[in-house]
Each structure stands twice: as structure tokens, then as C-alpha cells.
């Protein structure tokens, strides 16, 4: 995709004046020139044109608020004076992987008074004797070259710095105080766990007791019911026996009366 079309897509129906960051990496520039960028991108603060085939910056528009510029893996060897003219407030410039061979190629960056970090990694200039010392002497405003300062201290990550600042602003007290609090919380948590376990055991025992009592009550009730049933059956049998006895007695009495009647008849 060509750079101009890529920029149009990146706008997403916004006006150039609304854009603060623009990335067009791996798009293709026509004739090695910047295209699609105009002075209307006045609010642009970050621009990345990595591996787009640039060989010249002559058509770079005026970007007064631009602070970070990524130009790695292109074919740039000169024309860097354009940067100080069009982007005077640059603080970070990445020219790694370009065709910069001599100190004279970077001499034009002297006018970038705000430049703090410069990356020339994978450029032929890095093979020069006393390369680092020479660049730091030529560009005294630069603090970090290829990610390290003159004492070989690594440049801080800007995103990490932002995170640290956010952490300091938003976080509570730190240090031993936090550790003690954590220990107290752990101890409280342990005690709470033991109490909770004991409570669960007690509840389980009580539940077993209730179940046992309930089972005993059921069993007792069942035994009582069985006893009552047996008692009722015995009473019923006794009643039946009494009825049968009375019946037998009445039968005997009736037989006796019949015998008396027969005797009377014989007497007559």
C-alpha cells in the first residue's frame, strides 16, 4: 500500500489537525519521498515511517509539535538538515538501519537543540573509530546514543517511567508498612481459617447428634407404635375369647334348660 493511501486510512474520517500520533510503517513512498503528509498535521507529536523506502526528507511538511520521529530501515544518507527546519522540537530520533556513513551526515542535527536521544544502530557510521565519543562531542545536547549514555547507562523506558509515576500518585504507602500489613492480614486470615474450621467441625458434630437423636426418636416412636399395636391385638383377642366364653356358657345353660324340660316331660 502506498503511503498516501495509508495515511488516508489512518485518519478514519478525522481531520489531520486531530491527529497526535501517526504510524505508516511498511507502506511504500513514491520516489523515496514523503507523501500524504501536509502542514495540516500541525498537532502531530509522534510519527513513525519505518521501512517505507525513504531516501530523502525534502518533502517533509512543517511539524512544529513533533517530538518523536521513527525513520529506521530506510535509505537515508543525508538531507537531515530538513529535520531542524521542519521539526525543531524533536527530542527522539531513530535513524537506525539507514545509509549514514560519516560524521558529516549527522552534523546537520546540531540545530536540533532539544534532541536528547539519537539512534544510529546498524548504520555504517557505527564502525568508525571512537564513534560514540565523536558523536557525543559533535552533538552535546544528546544524552543517549543507541540507547546508552556516555557512561554506558541504559536509557529509561518512557512507558515504564509513566507507569512508575502513575504508581507513585495512585498507590498507597509502600515499604515496611505494607509488608507488616500483609503479615497481619495473613495472620488474621490463618486465625479466621482455624476458627472457621472448628466451627464447621462443631456444626458437623451437632448435625450428627441431631440425626442420631432424630433416628432414636423415630425408633422409639416406632417401638411405641408396635407396642400399642401388640396391646390392641391382645385386647382384641381377649375380647374375642370373652365373647366366645360367654357364648359357650350360654350354650351350656341352654342345654341345661333343655334337659330340665325333658325331665319334666318324663315325670308327666
Secondary structure as UniProt FT lines:
FT   HELIX           3..11
FT   TURN            12..13
FT   HELIX           16..18
FT   STRAND          21..23
FT   TURN            25..26
FT   HELIX           30..32
FT   TURN            39..40
FT   TURN            42..43
FT   STRAND          46..48
FT   TURN            50..51
FT   TURN            58..59
FT   TURN            64..65
FT   STRAND          68..70
FT   HELIX           81..86
FT   TURN            88..89
FT   STRAND          92..94
FT   TURN            96..97
FT   HELIX           103..106
FT   HELIX           107..111
FT   TURN            113..114
FT   STRAND          117..119
FT   TURN            121..122
FT   HELIX           124..127
FT   TURN            129..130
FT   HELIX           131..138
FT   TURN            140..141
FT   STRAND          144..145
FT   TURN            146..147
FT   TURN            150..151
FT   HELIX           158..170
FT   HELIX           176..267
//
